[in-house]
């Protein structure tokens, strides 16, 4: 008794120590969860803000070159160091010294160049890598009043420096340049005019293409679909992913583009705004920074889901760790509460520990189900026109071209509508629906209409309608793609349809026909039938995406330049219906486990119980063999249903039970023999019986943690 009391006290001391240890671990992990999450959010905020500030500074420095260049030319003309007949050569040299410039121009007032020349305006721009001279006066009269609307050439670049003095000219589309321009201009004066009566002889302007400004903004690391934009003090858009916005005023666009309205209506420097986009169901961070040397504002938009992906993964892993620590704490706390190591309390502790393991396993299942997403990390998800333009701009260096003279890239709007989807086997899906293409070029692009489904094992496609520029087809296809069943029955699958244009080798790219859908939010399931049914699965979302794929062939096309290409995908995110899989696959496992425990419990050496239970080793072996047969049949059925490489999560439960059946069989033989094993014979096989459920559930919890962590 005294020895037993000492053991009991030692166990209680160890349990108290372990309780305190795991409680401290839980407190530490909880504090770490809150503190690190807050710190990671703060770091993400600071990093994003730093990027915005650095970008504004870099853009300001590069645009500041226009000021330096314009002032240098003006100083030469006003001081007389630069002769009028030397202007053209000076402009050419200036452009060669500053390859980032789009162009530089000097425009004289009427007869200011000489008495016989009314207008003179040499304008040097880059063309095919060489400076090219454009005489603006030969194209139009730049002294005419500026007219913003209509086909008339803009002349504000000339009038504003004369009327308002040195400064930035509001960006606009230049007729002579055939592109949107950002300009800095100032007047210069005749060298023979007295300082008291300065009469402007003309203006000098340094020009930067908005394409170049956009390239500077897009060089920022803003994630897959984050973007930047620049607006002037008067609200003119200098840079934006949507090209048709360039040169337009935000006041006009805000009426139709609610996202643009949200990110530009309250501009506050030094602080970020959190904007929720109801159209895409995304939350974004928006930073505004002033661009030095200009009166412009740089805005940078970071999509929260892309910025926080690493934070969410960290949080999930930490929650798993806290769950294990909590189970250990509660187990040792139960030992303290029970206060003894004898009698029925042993069964209470075993049952309590087993229940804790099952609760922990259930919590991990819940977190796994809640974390499911159909998004592939390699995908660039397209949710709106801005995201599409951002993606296309990033893909511009990987677009496959058909010949050495790529020409203009042809964009083919393509839409899809699925009416049914069915898993016909482990790696095959049958899809039916409509697909259409719009030809905004009116058959002038030279492309053949039609689509290819590269993964199709079988396909039937027929023309459904032809409505002017839009042509649609009805299709039935069996698509083959690899699915990941490793977490069955808690898996989610992204069923994707890769779409090629019929003339995929030509200089074209398919783009989602976003205008054909009322709403493009993934959770509204655009492109799917309203009463879409997928037996055994729940449809979570649908969306378009791009993925960069590489090929080790040129498909027999000699001039095909690249083996890498962005390709359009239509995705349907699905989640397995847990209950429909749990009943046929988990119930046999649970029943076999209960029956195996019942077989273990009839092991006894008490004669009265022997007669009651009919225990002998041969009986136990027969029961175990029967249970093994049932288990094997169920296991084989699972593998036939999911013929996949690797081990499925549910299979680990079969492996645990195979081990348990073997152990119970060996235990019955050893227990019936006279082998001197205290572990087996103690208290009528009590230790083995006590450990059955704790070992089974602990192994199941450990495997669950490894698979889902």
Buried (B, 14 or more C-beta within 10 A) or exposed (E): EEEEEEEBEEBBEEBBEBBEBBBEBBEEBEEBBEEBBEEBEEEBBEEBBEBBBEBBBBBBEBBBBBBEBBBBBBBBBBEEEBEBEEBBEBBBBBBEEBEBBBBBBBBBBEEBBEEEEBBBBBBBBBEEEEBEEBEBBEEBEBBEEBEEEEEEBBBBBBBBBBEEEBBBBBBBBBBBBEBBBBBBBBBBBBBEEEEEEEEBBBBBBBBBBBBBBBEBBBEBEBBBBBBBBBBBEEBBBBBBBBEEBBBBBBEEBBEEBEBBBBBBEEBEEEEBBEBEBEBBBBBBBBBBBBBBBBEBBBBBBBBBBBBBEEBEEBBBEBBBBBBBBBBBBBBBBBBEEBEBBEEEBBEBBBBBBBBBBBBBBEBBBEBBBEEBEBBBEEBBBBBBBBBBBBBBBBBEEEBBBBBEEEEEEBBBBBBBBBBBBBBEEBBBBBBBBBBBBBBEBEEEBEBEBBBBBEBBEEBEBEEEEEEEEBBBBBBBBBBEBEBEBBBBBBBBBBBBBBBBBBBBBBBBBBBBBBEBBEEBBBEBBBBBBEEBEBEEBBBBBBBBBBBBBEEEEBEEEEEBBEBBBBBBBBBBBBBBBBEBBBEEBBEBBEEBBEBBBEBBEBBBEEEEBBEEBEBBBEBBBEBBEEBBEBBEEBBEEBEEBBEBEEEBBBBBBBEBBBEBBEBBBBBBBBBBEEEEEEEBBEEEBEEBBBBBBBBBBBBBBBBBBEBBE
